[in-house]
Amino acid sequence: MGTVTYGKTYVSVQAIHGADGDITPIQIRTANGTVYHIRSARELDAVPSERNVRTWKVRINGKYTELYCEGDRWFVQMRS
């Protein structure tokens, strides 16, 4: 069996921005145009980091994954 590696895949994200500063991602679009609708999203507790990365646990097509926002760029970890 080969080793599975994961890498950052940058995506476009449609999100709802609340008046209180909360961000709720609702849709992801990959570079090839595939759209994934997010059925649920919960921001995970922020871990102090120099990179200023926020993380959400999202459910897409019945599976959970993590969605990251680093500055103003969004990414997911995908098999490479």
Phi and psi in degrees as GROMACS dihedral restraints (atoms count N, CA, C in turn):
[ dihedral_restraints ]
;  ai    aj    ak    al  type     phi  dphi    fc
    3     4     5     6     1   -83.5    20    10
    4     5     6     7     1   163.5    20    10
    6     7     8     9     1   -83.1    20    10
    7     8     9    10     1   132.0    20    10
    9    10    11    12     1   -90.7    20    10
   10    11    12    13     1   127.0    20    10
   12    13    14    15     1  -116.0    20    10
   13    14    15    16     1   150.3    20    10
   15    16    17    18     1  -120.5    20    10
   16    17    18    19     1   147.0    20    10
   18    19    20    21     1  -141.2    20    10
   19    20    21    22     1   165.5    20    10
   21    22    23    24     1   -68.6    20    10
   22    23    24    25     1   130.1    20    10
   24    25    26    27     1  -119.7    20    10
   25    26    27    28     1   111.9    20    10
   27    28    29    30     1   -75.7    20    10
   28    29    30    31     1   139.4    20    10
   30    31    32    33     1  -135.3    20    10
   31    32    33    34     1   160.9    20    10
   33    34    35    36     1   -91.7    20    10
   34    35    36    37     1   141.2    20    10
   36    37    38    39     1  -128.0    20    10
   37    38    39    40     1   132.9    20    10
   39    40    41    42     1   -99.0    20    10
   40    41    42    43     1   129.8    20    10
   42    43    44    45     1  -141.3    20    10
   43    44    45    46     1   158.4    20    10
   45    46    47    48     1   -97.9    20    10
   46    47    48    49     1   128.5    20    10
   48    49    50    51     1  -107.6    20    10
   49    50    51    52     1   115.2    20    10
   51    52    53    54     1   -80.3    20    10
   52    53    54    55     1   160.2    20    10
   54    55    56    57     1   -62.1    20    10
   55    56    57    58     1   -25.6    20    10
   57    58    59    60     1   -86.8    20    10
   58    59    60    61     1     3.3    20    10
   60    61    62    63     1    95.8    20    10
   61    62    63    64     1    -7.1    20    10
   63    64    65    66     1   -66.2    20    10
   64    65    66    67     1   145.2    20    10
   66    67    68    69     1  -120.8    20    10
   67    68    69    70     1   129.1    20    10
   69    70    71    72     1  -122.8    20    10
   70    71    72    73     1   105.1    20    10
   72    73    74    75     1   -68.3    20    10
   73    74    75    76     1   137.9    20    10
   75    76    77    78     1  -123.1    20    10
   76    77    78    79     1   -14.2    20    10
   78    79    80    81     1  -158.6    20    10
   79    80    81    82     1   142.9    20    10
   81    82    83    84     1  -120.8    20    10
   82    83    84    85     1   139.8    20    10
   84    85    86    87     1  -126.8    20    10
   85    86    87    88     1   125.0    20    10
   87    88    89    90     1   -82.0    20    10
   88    89    90    91     1   170.4    20    10
   90    91    92    93     1   -60.5    20    10
   91    92    93    94     1   -29.3    20    10
   93    94    95    96     1   -86.6    20    10
   94    95    96    97     1     4.9    20    10
   96    97    98    99     1    94.7    20    10
   97    98    99   100     1    -2.0    20    10
   99   100   101   102     1   -68.5    20    10
  100   101   102   103     1   132.1    20    10
  102   103   104   105     1  -108.7    20    10
  103   104   105   106     1   132.7    20    10
  105   106   107   108     1  -120.2    20    10
  106   107   108   109     1   124.2    20    10
  108   109   110   111     1   -88.0    20    10
  109   110   111   112     1   131.7    20    10
  111   112   113   114     1   -88.7    20    10
  112   113   114   115     1   122.5    20    10
  114   115   116   117     1   -86.0    20    10
  115   116   117   118     1   -29.5    20    10
  117   118   119   120     1  -153.6    20    10
  118   119   120   121     1   149.4    20    10
  120   121   122   123     1  -145.7    20    10
  121   122   123   124     1   135.8    20    10
  123   124   125   126     1  -139.3    20    10
  124   125   126   127     1   123.4    20    10
  126   127   128   129     1   -73.2    20    10
  127   128   129   130     1   132.6    20    10
  129   130   131   132     1   -83.5    20    10
  130   131   132   133     1   156.8    20    10
  132   133   134   135     1   -57.4    20    10
  133   134   135   136     1   133.4    20    10
  135   136   137   138     1   -71.3    20    10
  136   137   138   139     1   133.0    20    10
  138   139   140   141     1  -100.2    20    10
  139   140   141   142     1   128.8    20    10
  141   142   143   144     1   -53.2    20    10
  142   143   144   145     1   130.3    20    10
  144   145   146   147     1  -152.4    20    10
  145   146   147   148     1   147.2    20    10
  147   148   149   150     1   -70.5    20    10
  148   149   150   151     1   -24.2    20    10
  150   151   152   153     1   -82.5    20    10
  151   152   153   154     1   -12.6    20    10
  153   154   155   156     1    56.2    20    10
  154   155   156   157     1    58.5    20    10
  156   157   158   159     1  -105.4    20    10
  157   158   159   160     1   128.9    20    10
  159   160   161   162     1  -103.8    20    10
  160   161   162   163     1   146.0    20    10
  162   163   164   165     1  -129.5    20    10
  163   164   165   166     1   136.7    20    10
  165   166   167   168     1  -120.8    20    10
  166   167   168   169     1   140.6    20    10
  168   169   170   171     1   -92.5    20    10
  169   170   171   172     1   119.3    20    10
  171   172   173   174     1  -122.6    20    10
  172   173   174   175     1   153.4    20    10
  174   175   176   177     1  -114.0    20    10
  175   176   177   178     1   122.0    20    10
  177   178   179   180     1  -130.6    20    10
  178   179   180   181     1   126.0    20    10
  180   181   182   183     1    51.6    20    10
  181   182   183   184     1    39.3    20    10
  183   184   185   186     1    80.1    20    10
  184   185   186   187     1     0.5    20    10
  186   187   188   189     1  -117.7    20    10
  187   188   189   190     1   144.9    20    10
  189   190   191   192     1   -94.1    20    10
  190   191   192   193     1   141.6    20    10
  192   193   194   195     1  -148.9    20    10
  193   194   195   196     1   174.4    20    10
  195   196   197   198     1  -110.3    20    10
  196   197   198   199     1   139.4    20    10
  198   199   200   201     1  -117.7    20    10
  199   200   201   202     1   133.3    20    10
  201   202   203   204     1  -118.2    20    10
  202   203   204   205     1   145.7    20    10
  204   205   206   207     1  -123.4    20    10
  205   206   207   208     1   116.2    20    10
  207   208   209   210     1  -115.1    20    10
  208   209   210   211     1   103.1    20    10
  210   211   212   213     1    69.0    20    10
  211   212   213   214     1  -116.1    20    10
  213   214   215   216     1  -113.6    20    10
  214   215   216   217     1    17.0    20    10
  216   217   218   219     1  -115.5    20    10
  217   218   219   220     1   139.6    20    10
  219   220   221   222     1  -108.0    20    10
  220   221   222   223     1   145.0    20    10
  222   223   224   225     1  -152.8    20    10
  223   224   225   226     1   160.5    20    10
  225   226   227   228     1  -124.9    20    10
  226   227   228   229     1   159.8    20    10
  228   229   230   231     1   -92.8    20    10
  229   230   231   232     1   120.2    20    10
  231   232   233   234     1  -125.7    20    10
  232   233   234   235     1   155.2    20    10
  234   235   236   237     1   -60.1    20    10
  235   236   237   238     1   137.6    20    10
